[in-house]
Amino acid sequence: MYGGVAAAGNGNGDESNLNATWLRGVLKTDKDGVAQFHTLFPGHYTGRATHIHVMLHQNATPLANGTLHGLTAAHVGQFYFDQDLITKVEKLPAYAANQQPLTTNVQDFLLAQGASAGNDPVVNYVLLGDKIEDGLLGWIAFGVNSTLARTVSPGATYYESGGKANAAGGFPGGPPPGGFPGGFPPGFPSGFPSGFPAPRPTGSP
């Protein structure tokens, strides 16, 4: 099983980001379904709490250039972080320079949905030293429906010639017909329709 991870970063709608891979990567799990990776603590963008995306593919085809070809996924979701930890990280210079409004965990509709379904998508962690700057060790475990093969539609694809946005991309099976829910904090990037229906639980068909 392959897991794709992407730390959420610059969500300001800058189209030049199509040519940036940022912190995205692909990992193969071991026989126990465990994957380990080094990354940075993710930055925030308006409308979503601080998170890391994860997508799990079964029977995907790894390509020679280090990318992965797989249009179905057994799991699509996000990992979140303790709000007190986020508050401490956001005081560090590199994060404090981000002028986009910070969306807290309690304001995030997807996190609320996951919590209401009895899930705990918040990463456990310990400090690796005396202060945040020394780094963190984080871990999280979750079950995957190995019989699920949901069609996924990436928001963009990175080709040899550069990144290209995909029409109707960015959501499993394409974008929802009704758009996003109301209630996003002021300043959420423009261009998102309203009226998003209740999202399906992670892993549901």
Z-matrix of the N, CA and C atoms (Angstrom, degrees):
N
C 1 1.453
C 2 1.519 1 108.54
N 3 1.309 2 116.14 1 137.95
C 4 1.451 3 121.37 2 179.11
C 5 1.520 4 109.58 3 -109.36
N 6 1.319 5 116.27 4 138.52
C 7 1.453 6 120.85 5 176.26
C 8 1.506 7 110.31 6 -116.04
N 9 1.302 8 116.09 7 128.82
C 10 1.456 9 120.23 8 174.54
C 11 1.511 10 108.73 9 -99.89
N 12 1.298 11 117.08 10 131.40
C 13 1.462 12 120.65 11 179.91
C 14 1.515 13 109.33 12 -125.02
N 15 1.300 14 116.30 13 143.99
C 16 1.461 15 121.04 14 177.68
C 17 1.512 16 108.55 15 -146.16
N 18 1.311 17 116.32 16 117.80
C 19 1.459 18 119.77 17 175.56
C 20 1.519 19 108.43 18 -72.67
N 21 1.314 20 115.97 19 129.44
C 22 1.466 21 119.86 20 -179.99
C 23 1.514 22 108.94 21 -63.41
N 24 1.293 23 116.45 22 136.85
C 25 1.457 24 119.05 23 -176.72
C 26 1.506 25 112.05 24 -137.97
N 27 1.314 26 116.13 25 -116.73
C 28 1.448 27 121.38 26 -171.99
C 29 1.522 28 110.22 27 -78.57
N 30 1.316 29 117.77 28 103.75
C 31 1.452 30 121.58 29 -179.73
C 32 1.514 31 112.35 30 -104.87
N 33 1.323 32 117.58 31 36.00
C 34 1.460 33 120.07 32 -174.44
C 35 1.523 34 113.21 33 -89.42
N 36 1.336 35 118.02 34 5.12
C 37 1.450 36 120.53 35 176.20
C 38 1.517 37 114.50 36 79.50
N 39 1.324 38 118.59 37 10.35
C 40 1.460 39 122.31 38 179.56
C 41 1.529 40 108.88 39 -69.29
N 42 1.346 41 117.51 40 116.92
C 43 1.459 42 121.15 41 -175.39
C 44 1.526 43 113.00 42 -65.85
N 45 1.326 44 117.99 43 -19.11
C 46 1.465 45 119.32 44 178.11
C 47 1.528 46 110.57 45 -66.80
N 48 1.331 47 116.63 46 -16.49
C 49 1.460 48 119.98 47 178.21
C 50 1.528 49 112.09 48 -65.58
N 51 1.334 50 117.75 49 -16.49
C 52 1.464 51 120.52 50 177.46
C 53 1.524 52 111.27 51 -60.97
N 54 1.329 53 116.78 52 -23.31
C 55 1.466 54 120.60 53 -179.93
C 56 1.526 55 112.23 54 -98.65
N 57 1.323 56 117.30 55 10.88
C 58 1.460 57 121.36 56 179.15
C 59 1.525 58 109.32 57 -115.07
N 60 1.319 59 116.57 58 132.06
C 61 1.462 60 119.76 59 178.83
C 62 1.533 61 111.66 60 -91.13
N 63 1.315 62 117.43 61 -11.51
C 64 1.463 63 122.82 62 178.08
C 65 1.520 64 111.10 63 49.39
N 66 1.313 65 118.69 64 -127.00
C 67 1.471 66 120.95 65 -175.79
C 68 1.522 67 111.47 66 -106.66
N 69 1.306 68 117.47 67 27.32
C 70 1.460 69 120.25 68 -179.57
C 71 1.519 70 110.41 69 -77.64
N 72 1.317 71 115.95 70 148.83
C 73 1.448 72 119.86 71 179.41
C 74 1.514 73 111.12 72 -164.60
N 75 1.326 74 115.41 73 170.48
C 76 1.458 75 122.43 74 179.90
C 77 1.526 76 108.22 75 -129.59
N 78 1.328 77 116.19 76 134.34
C 79 1.454 78 122.04 77 -179.79
C 80 1.518 79 109.66 78 -130.42
N 81 1.333 80 116.40 79 145.65
C 82 1.455 81 120.30 80 172.97
C 83 1.520 82 108.39 81 -98.48
N 84 1.324 83 116.76 82 131.54
C 85 1.457 84 119.97 83 179.96
C 86 1.524 85 109.89 84 -75.48
N 87 1.333 86 115.65 85 159.94
C 88 1.461 87 119.55 86 175.25
C 89 1.533 88 109.48 87 -83.04
N 90 1.329 89 117.37 88 -173.24
C 91 1.460 90 121.16 89 -175.40
C 92 1.527 91 112.57 90 -63.54
N 93 1.336 92 116.81 91 -19.25
C 94 1.462 93 121.24 92 178.77
C 95 1.525 94 112.22 93 -95.56
N 96 1.334 95 116.59 94 4.03
C 97 1.458 96 119.78 95 -179.76
C 98 1.509 97 114.47 96 79.59
N 99 1.324 98 116.91 97 22.46
C 100 1.467 99 121.84 98 -176.97
C 101 1.529 100 109.94 99 -103.43
N 102 1.306 101 116.45 100 136.49
C 103 1.465 102 122.69 101 174.63
C 104 1.524 103 108.20 102 -129.97
N 105 1.329 104 116.39 103 141.90
C 106 1.464 105 121.86 104 178.12
C 107 1.523 106 109.11 105 -124.49
N 108 1.325 107 116.22 106 142.13
C 109 1.459 108 119.19 107 177.65
C 110 1.523 109 110.50 108 -151.23
N 111 1.334 110 115.07 109 154.30
C 112 1.458 111 122.60 110 173.97
C 113 1.519 112 107.55 111 -100.95
N 114 1.310 113 116.41 112 137.28
C 115 1.456 114 120.08 113 178.81
C 116 1.521 115 109.08 114 -153.90
N 117 1.314 116 115.39 115 -177.96
C 118 1.456 117 122.08 116 174.19
C 119 1.519 118 108.73 117 -100.24
N 120 1.310 119 116.23 118 157.10
C 121 1.460 120 118.90 119 173.50
C 122 1.532 121 106.78 120 -66.06
N 123 1.332 122 118.02 121 128.75
C 124 1.472 123 119.38 122 -173.60
C 125 1.520 124 113.16 123 -67.59
N 126 1.319 125 115.26 124 147.34
C 127 1.446 126 120.97 125 171.81
C 128 1.516 127 109.78 126 -79.95
N 129 1.308 128 116.97 127 177.90
C 130 1.470 129 120.47 128 -178.10
C 131 1.522 130 110.76 129 -113.41
N 132 1.317 131 114.79 130 158.56
C 133 1.456 132 120.53 131 170.68
C 134 1.523 133 108.55 132 -140.75
N 135 1.309 134 115.09 133 156.06
C 136 1.456 135 122.00 134 -172.01
C 137 1.525 136 112.33 135 -59.06
N 138 1.315 137 115.69 136 133.24
C 139 1.460 138 121.08 137 173.08
C 140 1.507 139 114.85 138 98.82
N 141 1.322 140 118.32 139 -15.02
C 142 1.461 141 121.59 140 179.05
C 143 1.513 142 109.52 141 -132.84
N 144 1.338 143 115.24 142 145.35
C 145 1.458 144 120.10 143 173.22
C 146 1.530 145 109.10 144 -69.83
N 147 1.310 146 116.74 145 160.03
C 148 1.462 147 122.24 146 178.67
C 149 1.526 148 109.53 147 -58.90
N 150 1.339 149 117.12 148 128.46
C 151 1.463 150 119.87 149 -174.13
C 152 1.521 151 111.41 150 -158.27
N 153 1.324 152 114.94 151 168.23
C 154 1.464 153 124.14 152 171.13
C 155 1.519 154 107.20 153 -123.45
N 156 1.315 155 116.56 154 130.06
C 157 1.462 156 121.21 155 177.09
C 158 1.520 157 110.22 156 -78.60
N 159 1.324 158 115.89 157 148.70
C 160 1.469 159 120.38 158 173.93
C 161 1.522 160 108.85 159 -143.06
N 162 1.323 161 115.71 160 140.16
C 163 1.461 162 121.76 161 176.60
C 164 1.520 163 107.65 162 -139.21
N 165 1.332 164 117.02 163 130.88
C 166 1.458 165 121.30 164 -178.33
C 167 1.523 166 110.54 165 -110.83
N 168 1.335 167 115.57 166 128.02
C 169 1.459 168 122.06 167 -179.73
C 170 1.528 169 109.28 168 -115.43
N 171 1.304 170 116.14 169 136.45
C 172 1.454 171 121.12 170 171.16
C 173 1.528 172 108.58 171 -106.92
N 174 1.335 173 115.46 172 142.19
C 175 1.463 174 121.23 173 177.39
C 176 1.530 175 112.50 174 59.07
N 177 1.323 176 116.62 175 32.45
C 178 1.462 177 120.43 176 177.00
C 179 1.526 178 109.55 177 -79.72
N 180 1.304 179 116.30 178 162.09
C 181 1.465 180 121.55 179 -178.06
C 182 1.522 181 110.16 180 -107.06
N 183 1.350 182 118.41 181 108.94
C 184 1.464 183 119.01 182 175.21
C 185 1.524 184 110.22 183 -72.93
N 186 1.325 185 116.21 184 135.72
C 187 1.458 186 121.46 185 -177.77
C 188 1.523 187 110.46 186 -99.75
N 189 1.328 188 116.06 187 161.16
C 190 1.459 189 121.83 188 -175.22
C 191 1.522 190 112.76 189 -62.62
N 192 1.339 191 117.33 190 -25.30
C 193 1.464 192 120.28 191 -177.68
C 194 1.525 193 113.20 192 -87.70
N 195 1.343 194 116.70 193 9.61
C 196 1.461 195 120.28 194 176.66
C 197 1.507 196 114.52 195 88.20
N 198 1.335 197 117.24 196 3.82
C 199 1.457 198 120.38 197 176.93
C 200 1.526 199 109.59 198 -97.67
N 201 1.316 200 115.36 199 179.35
C 202 1.454 201 120.75 200 -175.37
C 203 1.513 202 108.93 201 -130.32
N 204 1.331 203 115.57 202 135.67
C 205 1.461 204 119.37 203 175.53
C 206 1.518 205 108.22 204 -109.40
N 207 1.315 206 116.12 205 112.93
C 208 1.455 207 121.05 206 179.27
C 209 1.507 208 109.28 207 -166.35
N 210 1.306 209 117.72 208 119.76
C 211 1.459 210 121.29 209 -176.28
C 212 1.524 211 112.63 210 -104.34
N 213 1.329 212 117.07 211 10.26
C 214 1.461 213 120.85 212 173.50
C 215 1.520 214 108.67 213 -127.40
N 216 1.318 215 115.71 214 156.12
C 217 1.463 216 120.52 215 -179.21
C 218 1.517 217 110.01 216 -142.75
N 219 1.340 218 115.59 217 142.74
C 220 1.459 219 121.38 218 175.99
C 221 1.525 220 110.82 219 -87.36
N 222 1.315 221 117.42 220 -13.27
C 223 1.468 222 121.13 221 179.82
C 224 1.518 223 108.81 222 -158.02
N 225 1.318 224 116.86 223 134.97
C 226 1.454 225 123.95 224 172.35
C 227 1.517 226 106.49 225 -132.85
N 228 1.310 227 117.69 226 121.56
C 229 1.460 228 118.56 227 -177.31
C 230 1.518 229 112.35 228 -165.34
N 231 1.320 230 114.93 229 -165.33
C 232 1.463 231 122.09 230 -178.88
C 233 1.514 232 110.24 231 -143.16
N 234 1.336 233 115.68 232 150.20
C 235 1.457 234 122.95 233 170.69
C 236 1.528 235 107.57 234 -103.27
N 237 1.313 236 116.35 235 144.99
C 238 1.463 237 121.50 236 179.71
C 239 1.530 238 109.74 237 -122.68
N 240 1.321 239 115.58 238 175.26
C 241 1.454 240 121.19 239 -175.35
C 242 1.523 241 110.78 240 -130.05
N 243 1.306 242 115.54 241 153.13
C 244 1.458 243 122.10 242 177.67
C 245 1.529 244 109.80 243 -57.22
N 246 1.324 245 116.40 244 135.29
C 247 1.468 246 119.57 245 -175.18
C 248 1.521 247 112.15 246 -64.16
N 249 1.325 248 118.27 247 -35.51
C 250 1.465 249 120.08 248 177.61
C 251 1.524 250 111.05 249 -63.94
N 252 1.334 251 116.45 250 -37.35
C 253 1.462 252 120.02 251 176.94
C 254 1.527 253 110.27 252 -65.95
N 255 1.321 254 117.00 253 -44.48
C 256 1.465 255 121.14 254 178.48
C 257 1.525 256 110.04 255 -57.30
N 258 1.324 257 116.58 256 -44.90
C 259 1.469 258 121.15 257 -178.98
C 260 1.525 259 110.98 258 -58.17
N 261 1.341 260 117.08 259 -42.04
C 262 1.468 261 120.74 260 179.66
C 263 1.523 262 111.53 261 -68.33
N 264 1.347 263 116.27 262 -43.03
C 265 1.464 264 119.63 263 -179.71
C 266 1.527 265 110.61 264 -64.34
N 267 1.326 266 116.74 265 -39.58
C 268 1.468 267 120.81 266 -176.88
C 269 1.519 268 113.02 267 -65.91
N 270 1.320 269 118.55 268 -12.03
C 271 1.463 270 121.90 269 176.61
C 272 1.528 271 112.06 270 -84.35
N 273 1.342 272 116.98 271 -13.32
C 274 1.456 273 120.35 272 178.78
C 275 1.526 274 109.78 273 -72.42
N 276 1.330 275 118.84 274 147.33
C 277 1.474 276 121.52 275 -172.13
C 278 1.521 277 114.92 276 -52.36
N 279 1.321 278 118.10 277 -46.31
C 280 1.468 279 119.82 278 -176.13
C 281 1.520 280 112.34 279 -63.09
N 282 1.321 281 117.32 280 -30.42
C 283 1.462 282 121.90 281 -179.34
C 284 1.526 283 111.13 282 -89.57
N 285 1.310 284 116.49 283 -36.65
C 286 1.465 285 120.20 284 179.56
C 287 1.524 286 111.74 285 -64.31
N 288 1.340 287 116.96 286 -22.74
C 289 1.460 288 120.69 287 179.78
C 290 1.530 289 112.23 288 -73.32
N 291 1.318 290 117.62 289 -13.98
C 292 1.465 291 122.14 290 178.84
C 293 1.532 292 108.65 291 -73.92
N 294 1.317 293 117.10 292 115.23
C 295 1.463 294 121.27 293 -175.76
C 296 1.532 295 113.95 294 -92.00
N 297 1.333 296 117.88 295 -0.53
C 298 1.462 297 119.30 296 176.56
C 299 1.526 298 109.43 297 -70.73
N 300 1.322 299 117.87 298 142.07
C 301 1.473 300 119.77 299 178.98
C 302 1.526 301 110.88 300 -58.10
N 303 1.317 302 116.00 301 138.52
C 304 1.460 303 121.91 302 179.91
C 305 1.527 304 109.76 303 -85.64
N 306 1.314 305 117.13 304 124.23
C 307 1.462 306 122.79 305 174.89
C 308 1.523 307 107.50 306 -92.22
N 309 1.320 308 117.46 307 124.81
C 310 1.462 309 120.96 308 -178.72
C 311 1.527 310 110.57 309 -83.29
N 312 1.312 311 115.73 310 167.97
C 313 1.461 312 120.92 311 179.52
C 314 1.525 313 112.09 312 -57.56
N 315 1.328 314 117.21 313 -41.22
C 316 1.469 315 119.35 314 -176.58
C 317 1.525 316 111.86 315 -71.90
N 318 1.322 317 118.07 316 -14.03
C 319 1.459 318 121.74 317 178.34
C 320 1.523 319 112.79 318 -93.15
N 321 1.328 320 117.96 319 -7.28
C 322 1.460 321 121.28 320 -173.58
C 323 1.527 322 110.28 321 -90.00
N 324 1.340 323 117.36 322 118.54
C 325 1.466 324 120.66 323 -174.86
C 326 1.522 325 112.60 324 -69.53
N 327 1.342 326 118.46 325 -32.16
C 328 1.459 327 119.74 326 179.37
C 329 1.523 328 111.58 327 -73.30
N 330 1.325 329 116.96 328 -38.13
C 331 1.459 330 120.25 329 175.55
C 332 1.526 331 110.15 330 -64.50
N 333 1.320 332 116.52 331 -41.66
C 334 1.467 333 120.23 332 178.59
C 335 1.514 334 111.06 333 -62.22
N 336 1.329 335 116.77 334 -39.55
C 337 1.457 336 120.29 335 179.57
C 338 1.525 337 111.03 336 -64.08
N 339 1.335 338 115.83 337 -45.42
C 340 1.456 339 119.18 338 179.65
C 341 1.520 340 112.26 339 -62.50
N 342 1.326 341 116.15 340 -41.02
C 343 1.464 342 120.00 341 179.69
C 344 1.522 343 111.10 342 -66.32
N 345 1.339 344 117.13 343 -37.26
C 346 1.461 345 120.27 344 -178.91
C 347 1.525 346 111.56 345 -69.53
N 348 1.342 347 116.70 346 -22.05
C 349 1.461 348 121.06 347 178.14
C 350 1.526 349 111.59 348 -85.75
N 351 1.342 350 116.60 349 4.40
C 352 1.459 351 121.04 350 178.35
C 353 1.513 352 114.05 351 87.71
N 354 1.331 353 117.83 352 9.30
C 355 1.463 354 121.44 353 178.56
C 356 1.523 355 110.62 354 -87.72
N 357 1.301 356 116.65 355 158.38
C 358 1.460 357 122.21 356 174.28
C 359 1.526 358 108.12 357 -125.88
N 360 1.340 359 117.35 358 87.69
C 361 1.466 360 120.57 359 -175.69
C 362 1.525 361 113.79 360 -86.97
N 363 1.337 362 118.03 361 17.63
C 364 1.463 363 121.83 362 -177.73
C 365 1.529 364 109.40 363 -94.68
N 366 1.322 365 115.69 364 129.86
C 367 1.463 366 122.98 365 -177.58
C 368 1.528 367 110.57 366 -68.61
N 369 1.336 368 116.32 367 134.02
C 370 1.464 369 121.43 368 169.05
C 371 1.523 370 107.66 369 -79.27
N 372 1.327 371 117.44 370 149.90
C 373 1.466 372 118.15 371 -178.07
C 374 1.514 373 111.72 372 -156.26
N 375 1.332 374 114.78 373 160.28
C 376 1.466 375 122.96 374 169.60
C 377 1.522 376 107.11 375 -136.60
N 378 1.314 377 116.21 376 150.53
C 379 1.462 378 120.94 377 174.70
C 380 1.522 379 109.48 378 -75.04
N 381 1.331 380 116.56 379 142.55
C 382 1.457 381 120.75 380 178.38
C 383 1.520 382 112.22 381 -90.13
N 384 1.307 383 116.19 382 -2.24
C 385 1.463 384 121.22 383 179.06
C 386 1.512 385 109.30 384 -155.39
N 387 1.315 386 115.63 385 -153.34
C 388 1.460 387 120.74 386 -177.53
C 389 1.524 388 112.99 387 -86.78
N 390 1.321 389 116.66 388 -14.86
C 391 1.457 390 119.40 389 -177.37
C 392 1.531 391 110.10 390 -142.58
N 393 1.344 392 115.25 391 164.02
C 394 1.464 393 121.30 392 -177.12
C 395 1.529 394 111.51 393 -55.90
N 396 1.332 395 116.31 394 -38.48
C 397 1.461 396 120.45 395 -176.72
C 398 1.526 397 112.91 396 -61.44
N 399 1.339 398 117.69 397 -18.73
C 400 1.465 399 121.13 398 179.32
C 401 1.522 400 112.26 399 -77.13
N 402 1.321 401 116.88 400 -11.39
C 403 1.451 402 120.59 401 176.82
C 404 1.516 403 113.17 402 106.77
N 405 1.310 404 114.60 403 168.22
C 406 1.460 405 122.75 404 -178.51
C 407 1.520 406 109.73 405 -130.59
N 408 1.314 407 115.86 406 152.69
C 409 1.459 408 122.00 407 166.23
C 410 1.521 409 106.15 408 -113.38
N 411 1.314 410 116.82 409 118.72
C 412 1.449 411 120.75 410 -178.66
C 413 1.519 412 111.08 411 -119.33
N 414 1.319 413 116.78 412 152.07
C 415 1.457 414 120.48 413 177.70
C 416 1.528 415 110.03 414 -151.87
N 417 1.319 416 114.20 415 152.52
C 418 1.459 417 120.92 416 178.21
C 419 1.533 418 107.44 417 -154.86
N 420 1.312 419 116.26 418 146.52
C 421 1.460 420 121.41 419 178.53
C 422 1.524 421 108.81 420 -127.68
N 423 1.322 422 116.11 421 143.48
C 424 1.460 423 119.86 422 177.35
C 425 1.519 424 109.07 423 -154.49
N 426 1.307 425 115.73 424 154.61
C 427 1.451 426 121.76 425 179.11
C 428 1.517 427 110.97 426 -89.45
N 429 1.324 428 115.63 427 152.13
C 430 1.460 429 121.99 428 -179.00
C 431 1.523 430 108.66 429 -127.47
N 432 1.310 431 115.95 430 134.69
C 433 1.457 432 121.57 431 174.32
C 434 1.528 433 108.00 432 -77.47
N 435 1.325 434 117.17 433 100.77
C 436 1.458 435 120.82 434 -173.53
C 437 1.524 436 112.86 435 -70.76
N 438 1.337 437 117.60 436 -10.38
C 439 1.467 438 119.96 437 178.00
C 440 1.525 439 111.91 438 -91.96
N 441 1.340 440 116.71 439 -5.57
C 442 1.460 441 120.37 440 -177.70
C 443 1.528 442 110.67 441 -84.80
N 444 1.294 443 117.21 442 136.61
C 445 1.464 444 122.42 443 175.88
C 446 1.522 445 107.66 444 -138.44
N 447 1.321 446 115.65 445 71.93
C 448 1.469 447 121.04 446 -179.03
C 449 1.519 448 110.41 447 -74.59
N 450 1.323 449 116.39 448 134.16
C 451 1.460 450 120.73 449 176.46
C 452 1.528 451 109.09 450 -69.29
N 453 1.313 452 116.09 451 133.83
C 454 1.460 453 120.86 452 179.18
C 455 1.521 454 109.40 453 -117.74
N 456 1.317 455 114.94 454 149.17
C 457 1.461 456 121.09 455 -178.67
C 458 1.519 457 108.32 456 -131.12
N 459 1.347 458 118.12 457 97.16
C 460 1.463 459 120.19 458 -177.34
C 461 1.521 460 111.88 459 -62.58
N 462 1.319 461 115.81 460 150.34
C 463 1.453 462 120.76 461 178.96
C 464 1.514 463 112.52 462 -67.07
N 465 1.345 464 116.35 463 -26.97
C 466 1.458 465 121.07 464 179.60
C 467 1.517 466 108.76 465 -155.67
N 468 1.318 467 115.70 466 158.82
C 469 1.463 468 122.06 467 176.46
C 470 1.516 469 108.21 468 -125.45
N 471 1.332 470 116.16 469 137.29
C 472 1.458 471 120.87 470 -179.42
C 473 1.524 472 109.32 471 -99.19
N 474 1.322 473 116.50 472 111.35
C 475 1.458 474 122.88 473 179.97
C 476 1.521 475 109.68 474 -101.61
N 477 1.337 476 116.64 475 175.13
C 478 1.454 477 120.96 476 177.46
C 479 1.523 478 110.90 477 -58.14
N 480 1.326 479 115.98 478 -32.40
C 481 1.463 480 120.75 479 -178.88
C 482 1.531 481 113.07 480 -85.73
N 483 1.318 482 117.38 481 -3.67
C 484 1.459 483 120.94 482 179.58
C 485 1.518 484 112.77 483 125.20
N 486 1.326 485 116.24 484 -177.31
C 487 1.451 486 121.23 485 -177.12
C 488 1.516 487 112.58 486 -82.09
N 489 1.317 488 115.75 487 141.89
C 490 1.457 489 122.14 488 178.05
C 491 1.523 490 108.96 489 -131.36
N 492 1.328 491 115.90 490 129.61
C 493 1.458 492 120.14 491 176.75
C 494 1.520 493 109.42 492 -69.56
N 495 1.325 494 116.56 493 142.42
C 496 1.457 495 121.92 494 178.40
C 497 1.523 496 109.35 495 -98.92
N 498 1.318 497 116.44 496 129.90
C 499 1.462 498 120.09 497 175.52
C 500 1.517 499 108.40 498 -61.72
N 501 1.325 500 117.14 499 136.87
C 502 1.468 501 122.89 500 179.30
C 503 1.521 502 111.73 501 59.53
N 504 1.335 503 117.21 502 29.02
C 505 1.452 504 119.78 503 -178.30
C 506 1.520 505 112.47 504 -98.65
N 507 1.326 506 114.32 505 171.26
C 508 1.453 507 120.90 506 174.07
C 509 1.502 508 115.03 507 103.41
N 510 1.333 509 118.24 508 -6.86
C 511 1.453 510 121.28 509 179.23
C 512 1.516 511 109.27 510 -136.08
N 513 1.347 512 118.26 511 148.19
C 514 1.455 513 118.82 512 174.92
C 515 1.526 514 110.05 513 -55.92
N 516 1.332 515 116.13 514 123.14
C 517 1.454 516 119.94 515 179.61
C 518 1.512 517 113.83 516 75.94
N 519 1.343 518 118.17 517 11.48
C 520 1.455 519 120.37 518 -177.84
C 521 1.516 520 110.67 519 98.62
N 522 1.329 521 118.56 520 171.70
C 523 1.458 522 121.33 521 -176.34
C 524 1.521 523 111.20 522 -71.44
N 525 1.326 524 117.11 523 150.76
C 526 1.458 525 119.10 524 176.50
C 527 1.523 526 110.12 525 -67.44
N 528 1.312 527 118.06 526 143.40
C 529 1.460 528 120.12 527 -176.66
C 530 1.516 529 113.75 528 -64.81
N 531 1.329 530 117.86 529 -25.69
C 532 1.456 531 119.85 530 -175.24
C 533 1.507 532 115.22 531 -94.25
N 534 1.356 533 118.17 532 -7.70
C 535 1.453 534 119.53 533 -179.85
C 536 1.527 535 112.66 534 87.37
N 537 1.336 536 115.82 535 -160.49
C 538 1.461 537 122.57 536 -175.97
C 539 1.522 538 112.03 537 -88.86
N 540 1.337 539 116.88 538 159.82
C 541 1.454 540 119.06 539 178.55
C 542 1.512 541 111.31 540 -73.86
N 543 1.332 542 116.15 541 162.82
C 544 1.451 543 119.99 542 172.51
C 545 1.513 544 109.05 543 -75.97
N 546 1.294 545 116.70 544 171.76
C 547 1.455 546 119.97 545 174.71
C 548 1.515 547 114.58 546 97.43
N 549 1.339 548 118.59 547 3.55
C 550 1.455 549 118.72 548 175.31
C 551 1.522 550 108.92 549 -67.65
N 552 1.330 551 116.71 550 149.97
C 553 1.468 552 118.99 551 178.99
C 554 1.521 553 110.91 552 -61.00
N 555 1.358 554 117.12 553 154.69
C 556 1.462 555 119.94 554 176.87
C 557 1.524 556 110.54 555 -56.30
N 558 1.305 557 115.98 556 143.57
C 559 1.450 558 119.65 557 178.84
C 560 1.508 559 114.33 558 93.43
N 561 1.354 560 117.64 559 2.30
C 562 1.463 561 119.15 560 177.81
C 563 1.518 562 108.48 561 -59.44
N 564 1.347 563 117.70 562 139.14
C 565 1.466 564 119.36 563 -175.73
C 566 1.517 565 112.47 564 -51.65
N 567 1.322 566 115.82 565 140.35
C 568 1.459 567 120.88 566 -178.64
C 569 1.518 568 110.84 567 -71.52
N 570 1.327 569 115.32 568 165.93
C 571 1.452 570 119.86 569 176.22
C 572 1.506 571 114.13 570 98.08
N 573 1.332 572 118.68 571 -3.60
C 574 1.452 573 121.40 572 179.02
C 575 1.520 574 109.11 573 -98.38
N 576 1.342 575 116.95 574 123.97
C 577 1.459 576 119.43 575 179.32
C 578 1.513 577 111.43 576 -69.19
N 579 1.319 578 116.15 577 162.54
C 580 1.463 579 120.37 578 179.63
C 581 1.517 580 110.03 579 -102.45
N 582 1.322 581 115.31 580 171.99
C 583 1.451 582 120.16 581 174.54
C 584 1.512 583 114.69 582 89.06
N 585 1.320 584 117.94 583 26.32
C 586 1.456 585 122.19 584 179.66
C 587 1.521 586 109.89 585 -60.84
N 588 1.343 587 117.92 586 128.23
C 589 1.455 588 119.26 587 177.43
C 590 1.520 589 110.68 588 -69.70
N 591 1.313 590 117.90 589 165.42
C 592 1.456 591 121.01 590 -178.90
C 593 1.525 592 109.56 591 -57.04
N 594 1.343 593 118.56 592 123.89
C 595 1.469 594 120.63 593 -178.97
C 596 1.515 595 111.35 594 -62.38
N 597 1.332 596 115.75 595 149.54
C 598 1.450 597 120.20 596 178.04
C 599 1.527 598 109.37 597 -77.65
N 600 1.343 599 117.98 598 150.20
C 601 1.450 600 119.64 599 177.04
C 602 1.522 601 110.91 600 -59.39
N 603 1.328 602 116.63 601 148.02
C 604 1.454 603 121.41 602 178.77
C 605 1.514 604 109.70 603 -55.75
N 606 1.318 605 115.83 604 130.41
C 607 1.461 606 120.55 605 178.19
C 608 1.511 607 114.05 606 88.99
N 609 1.332 608 118.55 607 -2.47
C 610 1.463 609 119.12 608 179.39
C 611 1.523 610 109.12 609 -81.45
N 612 1.328 611 118.43 610 151.52
C 613 1.465 612 120.01 611 -179.22
C 614 1.514 613 111.95 612 -71.86
